[in-house]
Amino acid sequence: MSYDVIDVSKALAVELLLISRIVETKEAALKLINNVIENGSALEKFREMIAFQGGNSRVIDDFSLFPESKNTFSITSKVEGYVTSLKAEAIGLASMALGAGRETLGGPPNRFVYWYLFK
């Protein structure tokens, strides 16, 4: 996982801890966040979340448990640089057409449809 995603995730977690009044300062929030990451309880909670949703939590330790897709493709830029914008709604609709997400509340998602944006 890239460090920018980790930083954004921690920043959001800090705000949630402050809003919920679990901690009083950003420093205390960051200390709590780093502690649960370091002691493994955050990863254990993630395992529980996967299992609760009917998934196989062993995938955290063994990525080979994910099924191989018959259909994959790459879109590669012809120039170096940064992605400055993308059409999130179009990507979301394409994902839904492939089975990710739900068209209706309670509809079945395909947990193996995903997009991966490489840096």
Summary of the structure (lengths in Angstrom):
residues: 119
radius of gyration: 17.9
end to end distance: 10.9
largest distance: 49.6
contacts: 196
relative contact order: 0.06
helix: 50%
strand: 0%
